[in-house]
Amino acid sequence: MRSRACYGSEFDACRNLPPVQSKKRLGGEEFAGIDYTFSPAESVWKAILEEKPYPVKGLCLFANNSMSAFANSQIVERALREVQFLVCADYFHTPTTELADLVLPAAHWTERDDCEDLMMKNQIFCQPKVIEPPKDCWDEKKILIELAKEMKLEGYWSSVEESLDYRLEPIGMSFEEFKEAGSFAIPVEYKKYEKSEKFNTPSGKVELYSETLKNFGLSPLPDYIEPPESPLSTPELTPSYPFILTTGGRNIYNYHSALRNIPSLHKRFPDPLVEIHPDTLQELGLQEGEWIWIISPRGKMKSKVKKFGGIHPKVIHVYHGFWYGFDDGWQTVNDNILTDHRPHDPAVGSTQLRGLLCRIEKCG
């Protein structure tokens, strides 16, 4: 599908779908906010496993380690094993590529031409390739274009160059011209409402009550909804899972689950950590640096204790994205073994990755 989202939000591409295709978007019937964002991964797993609202028989993943990246990794594994044809394009093998029927070697970013839009910023940069990729390594755009040709899809580009020219049409440049320019920026203008005497809202006013959300069947005012798993929602779980779990901690050496297998980066942050309040460590008889199991109703994750006084004694925090360097790492050191894949947010169906319930046990 063609998209001129060459600058501004990448989500503009989602809103360029024709109505007949937009209605088919997984999650669209359940979550009104899907009009403004991508389909939730959880809706894809549901379509594979339950064939609702229609069956999904094939899946292409580009630089996507779904087994570690999405909530409730065991559900993700079931879906990836059940889908009839799974294709992965990546630089390295991951727990996800191990399940693929076909693994395509992707061209590196230094080996492909592209426009970098940095999401909702005011500037785009030209990324010209500095070297040709190896023969069997293709730009992801080329993979999709060649697939569209084989499927005889109409309205698609005939080449990578044509697709880049199309993206740049709003600024009146071809990609060859853009390579000379190097970048393009829209001047940032502050307080535009002072000139227009209105805000960029349907009413032109500051909207504390959103008619747009109301028309989507959502609350027009901020509304608190208790998570589906919490001491209040599921008090019957509290005796077995007395701690509140938050996940998602990052480090400066990795991006989500990526770059874990780069030796120079791996040695700087090799082990998953769990942050626990000193009082809780003393109560449980744990020492900093000790390996423990964090257990939720979905599974358990092994992690190394880190003392942290800036957290509530009843809350523990595990770091995100680990899998490399451990046997069956996606099962043993992956925080998404613990998380819940049930859609929670009524607008876009996002999942509960924080505020879950868990308990702690010593390893061995």
Secondary structure, 3 states (H helix, E strand, C coil): CCCCCCCCCCCHHHHCCCHHHHCCCCCCCCCHHHHHCCCCHHHHHHHHHHCCCCCCCEEEEECCCHHHHCCCHHHHHHHHHHCCEEEEEECCCCCCHHHCCEEEEECCHHHCCEEECCCCCCEEEEECCCCCCCCCCECHHHHHHHHHHHCCCCCCCCCHHHHHHHHHHHHCCCHHHHHHHCEEECCCCCCHHHHHCCCCCCCCCCCCCCHHHHHCCCCCCCCCCCCCCCCCCCHHHCCCCCEEEEEEECCCCCECCECCCCHHHHCCCCCCEEEECHHHHHHHCCCCCCEEEEEECCEEEEEEEEECCCCCCCEEEEECCCCCCCCCHHHHCCHHHCCEEEECCCCCCCEECEEEEEEEEECC
